[in-house]
Amino acid sequence: MIMKKKLLVGLATGLLMLGVGRMATAALTVNVAFGTSSYSGIGAAPDAGTVWNGLSYNGGSNLLNSNGTATGISVGTTASEAFSDGGTSLMDNRIFVTGSWGPFDVTISGLNNSSTYNLYVYGSNPIYASTYTVGSTSDYSLGVENNAPYLYHTNYALLTGLDPTNGEIDIRVDRYLGSEAAVISGFQLVQTTPTSIPDAAWLLGSGLMGLFGLRKREVL
């Protein structure tokens, strides 16, 4: 009888924990710094153990890392020039379009269409304040350089709840107000996996009912 009760308690507790686990949000963070492969340091996104992927303006990779693990995500851009101030900060580097210094795109591919993403986009120099747009979502960064912690709108823009199209997110980079050029120095892409609420709720409910049933039997 005691063994049976222990098994029932274990089963109910397992269902309860599984329900809670299924309702939790899984996250994957990809960090990209343009124009450098040596930058080290944290960003604005919540990301333990930041691993920065250094990319040249015309480069890209299907081996971008998230906390040291290959993701299969790649990046391409229509920018045609890169510049570095020679410092060690993320915002010492930037990419832009040669000549016109006008709008360009940064395309992130290999994404999961069933997930949504939050995007932290970093500016560079304040004379190159820029707007970053994905679909109908847009935000700006003045690009004032400083060390972490980074400040919203001062150092980075934040676009939330982005949905990929055909596995891609396209960032349109444009000038902000009277800026001299459209630039981007880097970004952090945070994946959030939507939870199956009915399934998770059923598992949680099953666990609670199991524990309640055991308690009721003990009272009787």
Beta strands, then each sheet from edge to edge (+ up, - down):
strand 1: 27-34
strand 2: 52-55
strand 3: 65-66
strand 4: 69-70
strand 5: 74-77
strand 6: 81-84
strand 7: 93-96
strand 8: 104-109
strand 9: 116-122
strand 10: 130-134
strand 11: 137-141
strand 12: 156-162
strand 13: 168-175
strand 14: 186-192
sheet 1: 2+ 1+ 14- 9+ 12-
sheet 2: 3+ 4-
sheet 3: 5+ 8- 13+ 10- 11+
sheet 4: 6+ 7-
end
